[in-house]
Amino acid sequence: MINAIDKICGAKNPLLILSFEDTVLRPQEAIDQIEKFLNRSSTRRTKKVLRRQSLPRTQISAGKATSNFSFTSNGATSEAQTYKAISAEISASGSKNAIAEFKAAISTYNSRWPSQLTALEKIWV
């Protein structure tokens, strides 16, 4: 995926890259960037989608996808605690090769699009 992004950018094609973390925490900024990039305004449906996805969030891990995978997060659970729980589950059930590949992908993502979760990479169980 990173190579595809680099190829598109290298060909001077227009490409808007938004980090997941920033979009979840500050969705209006992302919407503004998308509107400007597409030269279009958002619609009423946009607000409906934001509400359905619980955006903006105070914690990145407080979304529906996280809870669908049995990792419940609430105001009392820190991002670090959730990250530790998820990494422990992955470490317990994944192969060494798959875990190494996953960690490499996380590292690449964090180096390209740093966020408040970047520091948590070091606490992988």
C-alpha positions, 0 to 999 in steps of 0.5 A: 500500500505504501508503495502504491501511495508513493507511486501515485504521488510520484506521478504527480497525481492528486492524492489526499492522505488522511490519517485514521487517528486524526480523522477519528479525533478531529473529523471536521478537519478531515471533512474540511480537507476532503471538501477542499480536495474534491471542491464539493461540500459535505451533505446532511448524510455526513453528519449522520455518518459521524453520529453513527461512528461516534465521531469525534471520539475522545479515544481512538479505540472507542469505536465500533470496530474495536468493540466488535472484536471484543476489545471494549474501551471506555473513558476509564480504559487508556489507549495504552491499556487497550493497545496492550490487550489487543497486542497480547491477543494478537501475540497469543494467537498469531504466528511469529512471521505474521506478528513480525509482519504486522509489527513492521506494518505498524512501524511503517505506518507510524513513521509515515503518519505519526499520531498519539498512538505512535509511542504505544508501538514500544509497549507491544507485549 
